[in-house]
Amino acid sequence: MKEAAIQTFILECINFKNYDNELLKNTIGEISDWDLLLDIINHHRIGGIVYSVLVDSQLLDLADSSFKSKLSMVFENNKTKNDDLTKILKHLGSEIENESYNYAFLKGSYLIPKLYAKGQRISNDIDILISQKDIDKIDVYLKKMNFVQKVYRDKAGWVEPTRKEKIFARMNYGELLPYFRDYGLKGIETAIVDVNISLDFQAKYNLSLVDRMLENTFSYDINGTSLCTLNREDFLIHLCAHLFKEATIYDWVKENRDTHLYKYCDIYAFLLEVEEDFFEKFNNKVLEYGLEKECYFTLINSIKLFPYLAKRKGINILLENIKPNDLNYFNIIYWPLEKKSFSHNCEFISWVFCDDKLKMLREIENVTS
């Protein structure tokens, strides 16, 4: 990390509902490389959160003028993208409610309109969870909505995938290759739909669990259009499992997408809104599903970023109950394509801000079946 003040500033800003105003003010005065700060903020996709905190704390005028101007543009663009996401979700929701299979809109599709202030968070894609048995049905639905499935190939760009590529994505990453549609909107010109069929990178694992989750969805409203998402306990379990998948798979580490802070902000925002009896219900679900490893990893790391979460009644008992006996898996990275495993020795916060994670990895005996 090139500048300790930058790290302190970012960690304080992401605690956007419990930040320390005085600490933030003092830290701003220590920042010298504003371009580096902006690069890190953009990488972690937290520009809207940082801007809203600086406005709320009345500290925006203390920031570098160029930084302030660029961050303001990010926030305004975020608001436009939020409006466009609402339009796209309404379009998808107007037709999907007539489908004969269970589904759930995930992550930003629910969190952005329901838990974030306008402009704080954006989503580059729309995630939908379905049962593996309904892959053909969702494929027909999305094509009816003029979405086209594509895969990226070097030198060729985005092209139609082969059957082999489609199967590989299902079996090795627990999801379908993305679907694209050009909407021509100001903020979101092209919408991307990611269809998830598993909670981890292996489609053969926890299929019955996905089906069970999809039996207990609830509806939420998007400007008069009804969409389905997972119930509150299952929603957080999915967030934890999905974050764990991306944090521990080589492909995401290679592209430095494994520890995007906006993903952890989702956990923070969600946990601040749950009722007191949530943690006991969540505890029971985690143990029932056998997802202690994924949920403990996500929640304990979230508390390192958001210390206030440790004060939430019930969360510490939850963590004690779901804590795995062996925590060595925290620093293990798996590469599905090559069936190789790697390890690193970085503490979590240092890993989040590490510039070259691949240099920190060493290959170990394969630990993933």
ROKOL-204547 format. One line per 2 residues: number of its first residue (from 1); their letters; for each residue x, y, z of N, C-alpha, C. Coordinates in steps of 0.05 Angstrom, whole numbers, plus 5000, padded with zeros to 4 digits. Layout:
N
NUM) A) X:Y:Z:X:Y:Z:X:Y:Z ~ ... $
! end
This chain:
369
1) MK) 5017:4976:5000:5000:5000:5000:5018:5025:5000 ~ 5014:5043:4981:5032:5065:4977:5028:5087:4998 $
3) EA) 5004:5089:5010:4998:5110:5028:4978:5101:5049 ~ 4987:5100:5074:4970:5090:5096:4945:5106:5099 $
5) AI) 4947:5132:5094:4923:5150:5097:4901:5142:5077 ~ 4909:5133:5054:4889:5124:5034:4873:5100:5044 $
7) QT) 4887:5081:5056:4874:5057:5066:4855:5065:5089 ~ 4865:5082:5107:4848:5091:5130:4823:5105:5119 $
9) FI) 4827:5123:5100:4805:5138:5089:4784:5119:5077 ~ 4792:5100:5061:4774:5082:5048:4759:5065:5069 $
11) LE) 4773:5054:5088:4761:5037:5108:4740:5053:5125 ~ 4745:5079:5129:4726:5095:5144:4702:5101:5127 $
13) CI) 4706:5107:5101:4684:5114:5084:4665:5090:5079 ~ 4675:5066:5077:4658:5043:5071:4640:5037:5095 $
15) NF) 4647:5047:5119:4629:5045:5142:4610:5069:5141 ~ 4595:5070:5119:4581:5095:5112:4557:5101:5130 $
17) KN) 4550:5083:5148:4529:5089:5167:4540:5091:5195 ~ 4566:5087:5199:4578:5089:5226:4606:5100:5225 $
19) YD) 4611:5118:5206:4639:5129:5204:4645:5149:5226 ~ 4671:5153:5231:4681:5172:5251:4688:5198:5236 $
21) NE) 4671:5218:5240:4675:5243:5225:4702:5256:5231 ~ 4710:5256:5256:4736:5269:5263:4759:5254:5251 $
23) LL) 4759:5228:5252:4780:5212:5240:4782:5217:5210 ~ 4758:5218:5197:4757:5222:5169:4769:5250:5162 $
25) KN) 4762:5270:5177:4772:5297:5172:4803:5297:5175 ~ 4813:5285:5195:4843:5284:5199:4857:5269:5177 $
27) TI) 4844:5247:5168:4857:5231:5148:4858:5245:5121 ~ 4837:5260:5114:4837:5275:5089:4861:5294:5087 $
29) GE) 4868:5305:5109:4891:5324:5110:4918:5310:5105 ~ 4918:5283:5108:4943:5268:5104:4946:5256:5076 $
31) IS) 4926:5258:5060:4927:5246:5033:4942:5264:5014 ~ 4961:5252:5000:4977:5267:4980:4972:5259:4951 $
33) DW) 4966:5233:4948:4962:5222:4921:4933:5218:4915 ~ 4919:5238:4906:4890:5237:4902:4883:5220:4877 $
35) DL) 4901:5219:4858:4896:5202:4834:4897:5173:4842 ~ 4916:5165:4859:4917:5138:4868:4892:5131:4884 $
37) LL) 4883:5149:4901:4859:5144:4917:4835:5140:4898 ~ 4832:5156:4878:4809:5153:4860:4811:5127:4845 $
39) DI) 4835:5119:4837:4838:5093:4823:4829:5070:4841 ~ 4836:5071:4866:4829:5049:4884:4799:5049:4889 $
41) IN) 4788:5073:4893:4759:5075:4896:4744:5064:4872 ~ 4752:5071:4848:4739:5062:4824:4742:5032:4821 $
43) HH) 4766:5021:4828:4770:4992:4826:4750:4978:4844 ~ 4746:4987:4868:4729:4974:4887:4699:4982:4883 $
45) RI) 4694:4999:4864:4666:5007:4857:4651:5019:4881 ~ 4665:5036:4896:4653:5048:4920:4652:5079:4917 $
47) GG) 4654:5089:4893:4654:5118:4889:4629:5131:4899 ~ 4606:5119:4895:4581:5130:4904:4579:5131:4934 $
49) IV) 4590:5111:4947:4590:5110:4977:4608:5132:4988 ~ 4633:5134:4976:4652:5154:4986:4641:5182:4982 $
51) YS) 4629:5187:4959:4618:5214:4954:4596:5220:4974 ~ 4578:5201:4979:4555:5207:4997:4565:5211:5026 $
53) VL) 4587:5198:5034:4598:5202:5060:4611:5230:5063 ~ 4625:5238:5042:4638:5264:5043:4617:5287:5043 $
55) VD) 4595:5282:5029:4573:5302:5029:4560:5302:5057 ~ 4553:5278:5067:4539:5276:5092:4556:5287:5115 $
57) SQ) 4582:5283:5114:4600:5292:5135:4608:5322:5132 ~ 4600:5334:5110:4607:5362:5104:4638:5365:5101 $
59) LL) 4651:5344:5091:4680:5345:5087:4688:5346:5058 ~ 4669:5347:5040:4675:5346:5012:4694:5369:5003 $
61) DL) 4691:5392:5014:4707:5415:5006:4736:5413:5014 ~ 4742:5394:5032:4770:5390:5041:4785:5373:5021 $
63) AD) 4771:5360:5003:4784:5342:4983:4796:5358:4960 ~ 4815:5346:4947:4827:5358:4923:4805:5365:4903 $
65) SS) 4808:5388:4889:4787:5397:4871:4782:5378:4848 ~ 4803:5368:4836:4800:5349:4814:4787:5323:4823 $
67) FK) 4796:5313:4846:4784:5289:4858:4754:5293:4863 ~ 4748:5316:4875:4720:5322:4881:4702:5323:4856 $
69) SK) 4713:5335:4835:4698:5338:4810:4693:5310:4798 ~ 4714:5294:4797:4712:5268:4784:4693:5249:4801 $
71) LS) 4695:5251:4827:4678:5235:4844:4649:5243:4842 ~ 4644:5269:4839:4617:5279:4835:4605:5268:4809 $
73) MV) 4622:5266:4788:4613:5255:4762:4606:5226:4766 ~ 4622:5211:4781:4616:5183:4786:4589:5180:4800 $
75) FE) 4584:5197:4820:4559:5195:4834:4535:5201:4816 ~ 4537:5222:4799:4515:5229:4781:4511:5206:4761 $
77) NN) 4532:5195:4751:4530:5172:4733:4517:5148:4746 ~ 4523:5144:4772:4511:5123:4787:4481:5126:4789 $
79) KT) 4472:5150:4793:4443:5155:4796:4429:5149:4769 ~ 4442:5156:4747:4431:5150:4721:4429:5120:4717 $
81) KN) 4450:5106:4725:4451:5077:4722:4430:5064:4740 ~ 4425:5075:4764:4404:5065:4781:4377:5068:4768 $
83) DD) 4371:5090:4755:4346:5094:4741:4343:5074:4719 ~ 4365:5069:4704:4364:5050:4682:4360:5022:4692 $
85) LT) 4373:5015:4714:4370:4988:4725:4340:4983:4732 ~ 4327:5003:4744:4299:5001:4750:4283:4995:4725 $
87) KI) 4289:5009:4703:4274:5005:4678:4278:4976:4668 ~ 4303:4966:4669:4309:4940:4659:4296:4918:4677 $
89) LK) 4297:4922:4703:4284:4903:4722:4254:4903:4717 ~ 4242:4926:4713:4213:4927:4707:4207:4912:4681 $
91) HL) 4224:4915:4661:4220:4901:4636:4222:4871:4640 ~ 4242:4862:4654:4245:4833:4659:4223:4823:4677 $
93) GS) 4216:4838:4697:4195:4829:4716:4167:4828:4704 ~ 4162:4845:4683:4136:4845:4671:4129:4819:4657 $
95) EI) 4150:4804:4650:4146:4779:4635:4152:4754:4651 ~ 4172:4756:4669:4181:4732:4683:4160:4722:4703 $
97) EN) 4142:4740:4712:4122:4731:4731:4102:4711:4718 ~ 4103:4710:4691:4085:4691:4677:4099:4664:4672 $
99) ES) 4124:4662:4680:4139:4637:4676:4130:4616:4696 ~ 4135:4590:4690:4125:4568:4706:4146:4555:4723 $
101) YN) 4168:4570:4729:4189:4558:4745:4197:4579:4767 ~ 4210:4569:4788:4218:4586:4810:4244:4601:4803 $
103) YA) 4246:4625:4811:4270:4641:4806:4273:4661:4829 ~ 4297:4673:4830:4302:4694:4850:4322:4714:4839 $
105) FL) 4315:4740:4839:4334:4761:4832:4352:4765:4856 ~ 4378:4768:4851:4398:4768:4873:4413:4794:4874 $
107) KG) 4429:4796:4896:4449:4817:4899:4438:4845:4892 ~ 4451:4859:4874:4444:4887:4868:4416:4892:4859 $
109) SY) 4404:4872:4846:4376:4875:4836:4356:4880:4859 ~ 4363:4870:4883:4347:4876:4906:4359:4897:4924 $
111) LI) 4385:4896:4928:4399:4914:4947:4398:4943:4938 ~ 4403:4948:4912:4405:4975:4902:4378:4991:4907 $
113) PK) 4356:4980:4899:4331:4995:4903:4321:4995:4932 ~ 4330:4975:4948:4318:4972:4974:4335:4980:4998 $
115) LY) 4362:4979:4995:4379:4984:5018:4398:5007:5015 ~ 4403:5015:4990:4422:5037:4985:4408:5063:4977 $
117) AK) 4420:5085:4985:4410:5111:4975:4418:5113:4945 ~ 4401:5127:4930:4406:5130:4902:4434:5141:4896 $
119) GQ) 4449:5126:4879:4475:5135:4871:4498:5122:4887 ~ 4491:5109:4909:4512:5097:4926:4524:5072:4913 $
121) RI) 4507:5056:4901:4517:5030:4890:4506:5026:4862 ~ 4522:5014:4845:4512:5006:4818:4516:4976:4814 $
123) SN) 4505:4966:4794:4509:4938:4786:4514:4936:4756 ~ 4534:4922:4749:4541:4918:4721:4525:4896:4708 $
125) DI) 4512:4880:4725:4496:4858:4714:4472:4852:4732 ~ 4456:4834:4723:4432:4826:4737:4434:4796:4743 $
127) DI) 4434:4788:4768:4438:4760:4775:4411:4747:4781 ~ 4407:4724:4770:4382:4709:4775:4390:4680:4783 $
129) LI) 4378:4670:4804:4383:4643:4813:4360:4625:4803 ~ 4366:4603:4791:4346:4584:4783:4355:4555:4789 $
131) SQ) 4338:4536:4787:4345:4508:4790:4358:4499:4764 ~ 4377:4480:4767:4390:4470:4743:4371:4457:4723 $
133) KD) 4349:4446:4734:4330:4432:4717:4315:4452:4699 ~ 4317:4478:4706:4302:4499:4691:4320:4515:4672 $
135) ID) 4344:4505:4667:4363:4520:4650:4350:4525:4622 ~ 4338:4505:4610:4327:4509:4584:4304:4529:4584 $
137) KI) 4289:4529:4606:4266:4548:4607:4276:4577:4610 ~ 4296:4582:4626:4306:4609:4629:4320:4618:4603 $
139) DV) 4332:4599:4589:4345:4606:4564:4324:4615:4543 ~ 4302:4601:4542:4280:4608:4524:4269:4635:4531 $
141) YL) 4265:4640:4558:4254:4665:4567:4272:4689:4560 ~ 4298:4686:4565:4316:4708:4560:4319:4714:4530 $
143) KK) 4318:4693:4514:4319:4697:4485:4294:4710:4475 ~ 4271:4704:4488:4246:4716:4481:4247:4746:4487 $
145) MN) 4263:4753:4508:4267:4781:4516:4290:4794:4501 ~ 4299:4780:4479:4319:4791:4461:4347:4792:4474 $
147) FV) 4352:4775:4493:4379:4772:4504:4394:4750:4488 ~ 4420:4754:4485:4437:4736:4470:4460:4727:4487 $
149) QK) 4465:4701:4488:4487:4690:4503:4513:4693:4488 ~ 4534:4703:4503:4560:4708:4490:4583:4699:4509 $
151) VY) 4606:4695:4496:4630:4688:4510:4653:4704:4498 ~ 4672:4712:4515:4695:4728:4505:4718:4711:4496 $
153) RD) 4727:4715:4472:4751:4701:4462:4772:4721:4453 ~ 4797:4716:4460:4819:4733:4451:4818:4737:4421 $
155) KA) 4822:4761:4412:4824:4769:4384:4796:4770:4370 ~ 4777:4755:4381:4751:4754:4368:4730:4771:4383 $
157) GW) 4736:4776:4409:4717:4792:4425:4694:4775:4434 ~ 4670:4787:4438:4646:4773:4448:4633:4759:4424 $
159) VE) 4631:4733:4426:4619:4716:4405:4600:4696:4417 ~ 4585:4683:4399:4566:4662:4408:4582:4638:4418 $
161) PT) 4575:4628:4441:4590:4605:4453:4584:4579:4440 ~ 4602:4560:4442:4598:4533:4433:4584:4518:4455 $
163) RK) 4573:4495:4448:4560:4478:4469:4580:4470:4490 ~ 4605:4464:4481:4626:4456:4500:4631:4478:4520 $
165) EK) 4632:4503:4511:4637:4526:4528:4614:4530:4548 ~ 4590:4526:4539:4567:4528:4557:4568:4508:4580 $
167) IF) 4574:4483:4572:4576:4461:4592:4599:4466:4612 ~ 4621:4476:4601:4644:4481:4618:4637:4502:4640 $
169) AR) 4623:4523:4632:4616:4544:4651:4597:4533:4673 ~ 4579:4516:4665:4560:4504:4684:4575:4487:4704 $
171) MN) 4592:4469:4694:4605:4449:4711:4628:4461:4728 ~ 4642:4481:4718:4665:4492:4732:4660:4517:4748 $
173) YG) 4639:4531:4742:4634:4557:4756:4605:4559:4767 ~ 4589:4539:4763:4562:4539:4775:4544:4561:4764 $
175) EL) 4549:4569:4739:4532:4590:4727:4532:4587:4697 ~ 4513:4600:4684:4512:4600:4655:4529:4622:4644 $
177) LP) 4538:4620:4619:4551:4642:4606:4532:4666:4604 ~ 4542:4690:4606:4524:4714:4609:4507:4719:4584 $
179) YF) 4484:4731:4588:4465:4739:4567:4467:4770:4564 ~ 4467:4780:4540:4469:4808:4534:4445:4818:4518 $
181) RD) 4438:4843:4524:4418:4857:4507:4424:4887:4507 ~ 4424:4898:4483:4428:4927:4481:4402:4942:4486 $
183) YG) 4402:4959:4506:4379:4975:4513:4382:5004:4503 ~ 4407:5013:4499:4412:5040:4490:4405:5061:4509 $
185) LK) 4404:5055:4535:4398:5075:4556:4423:5091:4561 ~ 4420:5114:4573:4442:5132:4578:4462:5121:4597 $
187) GI) 4453:5108:4619:4471:5097:4639:4479:5068:4633 ~ 4460:5052:4624:4466:5024:4618:4459:5019:4589 $
189) ET) 4478:5020:4572:4473:5016:4544:4468:4986:4538 ~ 4483:4969:4551:4480:4940:4548:4475:4927:4575 $
191) AI) 4453:4912:4577:4447:4898:4602:4458:4870:4600 ~ 4468:4860:4623:4479:4833:4624:4464:4818:4646 $
193) VD) 4455:4794:4639:4442:4776:4658:4460:4752:4664 ~ 4466:4748:4689:4481:4724:4698:4462:4705:4711 $
195) VN) 4461:4681:4701:4443:4660:4712:4459:4641:4729 ~ 4453:4641:4755:4467:4623:4774:4450:4598:4778 $
197) IS) 4464:4575:4780:4450:4550:4785:4462:4535:4809 ~ 4481:4548:4822:4494:4535:4845:4504:4557:4864 $
199) LD) 4511:4550:4889:4521:4570:4908:4551:4571:4907 ~ 4564:4552:4894:4593:4553:4892:4601:4549:4863 $
201) FQ) 4626:4540:4858:4636:4538:4831:4630:4511:4818 ~ 4617:4493:4833:4612:4466:4822:4582:4462:4819 $
203) AK) 4573:4459:4795:4544:4456:4790:4534:4430:4801 ~ 4551:4410:4805:4542:4384:4815:4537:4385:4846 $
205) YN) 4545:4407:4859:4542:4409:4888:4518:4426:4895 ~ 4505:4419:4917:4483:4434:4930:4460:4441:4911 $
207) LS) 4454:4423:4892:4432:4428:4874:4405:4427:4889 ~ 4402:4408:4906:4377:4406:4921:4374:4430:4940 $
209) LV) 4396:4441:4949:4396:4464:4966:4385:4488:4951 ~ 4393:4492:4927:4383:4514:4910:4353:4511:4907 $
211) DR) 4344:4487:4901:4315:4482:4898:4300:4489:4923 ~ 4311:4482:4946:4298:4488:4972:4296:4518:4976 $
213) ML) 4317:4532:4970:4317:4561:4973:4296:4573:4955 ~ 4293:4563:4931:4275:4575:4912:4245:4569:4918 $
215) EN) 4241:4550:4937:4214:4545:4946:4204:4565:4967 ~ 4223:4582:4976:4216:4601:4998:4224:4630:4990 $
217) TF) 4216:4638:4967:4222:4666:4958:4200:4685:4968 ~ 4205:4711:4966:4184:4730:4972:4186:4752:4951 $
219) SY) 4164:4767:4947:4162:4787:4926:4169:4814:4937 ~ 4182:4830:4920:4187:4858:4927:4180:4875:4903 $
221) DI) 4174:4900:4908:4163:4918:4888:4184:4936:4875 ~ 4184:4938:4849:4200:4957:4834:4182:4975:4818 $
223) NG) 4175:4998:4829:4157:5017:4816:4133:5004:4804 ~ 4119:4988:4820:4094:4975:4811:4097:4948:4798 $
225) TS) 4122:4939:4794:4127:4912:4783:4137:4894:4805 ~ 4126:4870:4807:4134:4851:4828:4156:4832:4818 $
227) LC) 4177:4830:4834:4199:4811:4829:4202:4793:4853 ~ 4214:4770:4849:4219:4751:4871:4249:4751:4878 $
229) TL) 4254:4749:4904:4281:4745:4914:4280:4724:4936 ~ 4303:4716:4946:4304:4696:4968:4295:4708:4994 $
231) NR) 4285:4691:5012:4279:4702:5038:4304:4712:5052 ~ 4301:4726:5074:4324:4742:5085:4347:4724:5093 $
233) ED) 4342:4702:5106:4364:4684:5114:4378:4672:5090 ~ 4362:4663:5071:4374:4651:5046:4389:4672:5030 $
235) FL) 4378:4696:5030:4391:4718:5014:4419:4723:5024 ~ 4422:4725:5051:4449:4729:5062:4467:4705:5058 $
237) IH) 4455:4681:5061:4471:4657:5056:4482:4657:5028 ~ 4465:4664:5009:4474:4666:4981:4496:4687:4978 $
239) LC) 4492:4710:4990:4513:4731:4988:4539:4721:4999 ~ 4538:4707:5022:4563:4697:5034:4576:4676:5016 $
241) AH) 4560:4657:5006:4571:4635:4990:4582:4646:4964 ~ 4568:4665:4952:4577:4677:4926:4603:4693:4931 $
243) LF) 4604:4708:4952:4628:4723:4958:4651:4704:4963 ~ 4646:4683:4978:4667:4663:4984:4677:4651:4959 $
245) KE) 4659:4644:4940:4667:4632:4915:4687:4650:4900 ~ 4679:4675:4897:4696:4694:4882:4722:4701:4897 $
247) AT) 4721:4700:4924:4745:4706:4939:4766:4684:4939 ~ 4758:4660:4932:4775:4637:4934:4781:4623:4907 $
249) IY) 4772:4635:4885:4777:4623:4859:4798:4639:4844 ~ 4817:4625:4833:4840:4637:4820:4833:4657:4798 $
251) DW) 4812:4651:4783:4804:4668:4760:4798:4696:4770 ~ 4784:4698:4793:4778:4725:4804:4803:4738:4816 $
253) VK) 4819:4722:4829:4844:4733:4841:4862:4744:4818 ~ 4864:4729:4797:4881:4737:4774:4873:4765:4763 $
255) EN) 4847:4770:4763:4837:4796:4753:4833:4816:4775 ~ 4842:4809:4799:4839:4827:4823:4810:4835:4828 $
257) RD) 4792:4816:4824:4764:4820:4829:4754:4804:4853 ~ 4772:4792:4868:4764:4774:4889:4756:4788:4915 $
259) TH) 4767:4812:4919:4761:4827:4944:4750:4854:4939 ~ 4734:4857:4918:4720:4883:4914:4705:4891:4939 $
261) LY) 4710:4915:4948:4698:4924:4974:4668:4928:4972 ~ 4657:4933:4948:4628:4937:4946:4613:4912:4954 $
263) KY) 4625:4888:4950:4613:4863:4957:4610:4861:4988 ~ 4630:4870:5002:4629:4870:5031:4610:4892:5042 $
265) CD) 4608:4914:5027:4589:4935:5034:4560:4924:5034 ~ 4555:4906:5015:4529:4893:5014:4523:4878:5040 $
267) IY) 4543:4863:5050:4539:4848:5075:4533:4868:5098 ~ 4549:4889:5099:4546:4910:5119:4518:4923:5118 $
269) AF) 4510:4931:5095:4484:4945:5092:4461:4926:5099 ~ 4464:4901:5092:4443:4881:5097:4441:4876:5127 $
271) LL) 4464:4872:5140:4463:4865:5169:4454:4887:5187 ~ 4457:4912:5178:4448:4935:5194:4417:4937:5193 $
273) EV) 4404:4924:5174:4375:4926:5171:4360:4903:5183 ~ 4373:4881:5190:4358:4857:5199:4348:4861:5227 $
275) EE) 4327:4845:5234:4315:4846:5260:4332:4831:5280 ~ 4326:4834:5306:4343:4822:5327:4342:4791:5326 $
277) DF) 4319:4780:5318:4316:4751:5318:4328:4738:5292 ~ 4339:4755:5275:4349:4745:5249:4372:4725:5253 $
279) FE) 4391:4732:5271:4415:4716:5274:4411:4688:5283 ~ 4391:4684:5300:4385:4656:5308:4373:4640:5285 $
281) KF) 4356:4653:5269:4344:4640:5246:4366:4634:5225 ~ 4383:4653:5221:4405:4650:5202:4424:4628:5211 $
283) NN) 4430:4627:5237:4447:4606:5249:4436:4579:5242 ~ 4410:4575:5247:4397:4549:5242:4399:4541:5212 $
285) KV) 4394:4561:5195:4395:4555:5166:4424:4547:5157 ~ 4444:4562:5167:4472:4556:5160:4479:4527:5168 $
287) LE) 4472:4520:5192:4478:4493:5202:4462:4472:5186 ~ 4437:4478:5180:4420:4460:5164:4431:4455:5137 $
289) YG) 4441:4476:5124:4452:4474:5097:4481:4464:5096 ~ 4494:4465:5119:4522:4456:5119:4541:4477:5105 $
291) LE) 4535:4502:5108:4550:4523:5095:4565:4540:5116 ~ 4574:4527:5137:4589:4542:5158:4614:4555:5148 $
293) KE) 4629:4540:5131:4655:4550:5121:4651:4576:5105 ~ 4632:4576:5087:4628:4599:5070:4618:4623:5086 $
295) CY) 4599:4618:5104:4587:4641:5119:4606:4652:5140 ~ 4621:4634:5153:4640:4644:5173:4662:4661:5160 $
297) FT) 4672:4652:5137:4693:4667:5122:4683:4695:5116 ~ 4659:4697:5105:4649:4723:5096:4643:4741:5120 $
299) LI) 4630:4730:5141:4622:4747:5163:4646:4756:5180 ~ 4665:4739:5185:4687:4747:5202:4705:4767:5188 $
301) NS) 4707:4764:5161:4722:4784:5146:4707:4811:5144 ~ 4681:4809:5143:4664:4833:5142:4667:4849:5168 $
303) IK) 4669:4835:5190:4673:4849:5216:4700:4863:5217 ~ 4720:4852:5204:4746:4865:5203:4744:4892:5188 $
305) LF) 4727:4893:5168:4723:4918:5153:4703:4936:5166 ~ 4683:4924:5180:4661:4940:5192:4659:4932:5222 $
307) PY) 4676:4943:5239:4677:4935:5267:4650:4938:5282 ~ 4633:4957:5272:4608:4961:5285:4590:4937:5284 $
309) LA) 4593:4920:5264:4577:4896:5262:4579:4878:5286 ~ 4603:4878:5299:4607:4861:5322:4589:4869:5345 $
311) KR) 4578:4893:5344:4560:4902:5365:4531:4893:5361 ~ 4525:4882:5338:4498:4874:5333:4491:4850:5350 $
313) KG) 4469:4851:5365:4462:4830:5384:4457:4804:5369 ~ 4472:4784:5378:4468:4757:5367:4489:4748:5347 $
315) IN) 4505:4767:5336:4524:4760:5315:4547:4745:5326 ~ 4556:4751:5351:4579:4737:5362:4573:4709:5370 $
317) IL) 4549:4705:5380:4540:4677:5386:4538:4661:5360 ~ 4527:4674:5339:4525:4661:5313:4553:4652:5303 $
319) LE) 4573:4670:5305:4599:4663:5295:4612:4641:5311 ~ 4607:4640:5337:4617:4618:5354:4605:4592:5345 $
321) NI) 4579:4592:5338:4564:4568:5331:4572:4556:5304 ~ 4580:4574:5285:4585:4564:5258:4615:4563:5252 $
323) KP) 4632:4570:5271:4661:4571:5266:4672:4543:5260 ~ 4684:4539:5237:4696:4513:5231:4720:4507:5249 $
325) ND) 4726:4481:5253:4748:4474:5270:4775:4481:5257 ~ 4776:4479:5230:4801:4485:5216:4797:4510:5199 $
327) LN) 4813:4531:5204:4810:4556:5189:4832:4560:5168 ~ 4847:4539:5162:4868:4541:5143:4858:4548:5115 $
329) YF) 4832:4543:5110:4821:4548:5084:4819:4578:5077 ~ 4822:4595:5097:4819:4624:5093:4838:4634:5072 $
331) NI) 4861:4623:5070:4882:4633:5051:4887:4614:5028 ~ 4868:4597:5022:4871:4578:5000:4856:4589:4975 $
333) IY) 4869:4588:4952:4858:4596:4927:4858:4572:4908 ~ 4835:4567:4895:4833:4543:4877:4829:4552:4849 $
335) WP) 4841:4537:4830:4840:4543:4801:4825:4519:4788 ~ 4799:4522:4783:4784:4500:4772:4794:4490:4745 $
337) LE) 4802:4508:4727:4811:4500:4701:4835:4481:4702 ~ 4854:4488:4719:4879:4472:4721:4878:4452:4744 $
339) KK) 4857:4453:4760:4854:4436:4783:4879:4438:4801 ~ 4887:4463:4807:4909:4469:4824:4900:4486:4848 $
341) SF) 4915:4484:4870:4910:4500:4893:4934:4516:4901 ~ 4929:4540:4912:4950:4558:4920:4944:4568:4948 $
343) SH) 4965:4579:4961:4961:4591:4988:4977:4617:4989 ~ 4968:4635:5007:4983:4660:5012:4983:4665:5043 $
345) NC) 5001:4682:5052:5004:4687:5080:4995:4715:5089 ~ 4979:4728:5072:4971:4756:5078:4948:4757:5098 $
347) EF) 4949:4776:5116:4926:4782:5132:4905:4795:5115 ~ 4880:4792:5122:4857:4799:5105:4858:4828:5094 $
349) IS) 4861:4848:5111:4861:4875:5102:4884:4880:5083 ~ 4908:4869:5089:4931:4872:5071:4925:4859:5044 $
351) WV) 4911:4837:5044:4904:4823:5019:4884:4840:5002 ~ 4866:4853:5016:4847:4870:5001:4861:4892:4985 $
353) FC) 4882:4903:4997:4896:4925:4985:4922:4917:4971 ~ 4926:4891:4968:4950:4881:4954:4950:4888:4925 $
355) DD) 4972:4899:4914:4973:4907:4886:4977:4884:4867 ~ 4991:4863:4875:4998:4840:4858:4995:4814:4873 $
357) KL) 4970:4804:4874:4964:4781:4890:4977:4755:4879 ~ 4980:4753:4853:4991:4729:4841:5020:4724:4851 $
359) KM) 5034:4745:4856:5062:4743:4866:5062:4732:4895 ~ 5040:4734:4909:5039:4725:4936:5030:4695:4939 $
361) LR) 5022:4683:4916:5012:4656:4917:5035:4636:4914 ~ 5032:4614:4928:5050:4591:4924:5032:4566:4920 $
363) EI) 5040:4549:4901:5024:4525:4896:5028:4505:4918 ~ 5005:4492:4925:5005:4472:4946:4991:4447:4936 $
365) EN) 4992:4426:4952:4978:4402:4945:4948:4408:4943 ~ 4935:4397:4922:4907:4403:4917:4890:4396:4941 $
367) VT) 4874:4415:4950:4857:4410:4973:4827:4411:4966 ~ 4821:4414:4941:4793:4415:4932:4786:4390:4916 $
369) S) 4764:4377:4923:4756:4353:4909:4740:4360:4885 $
! end
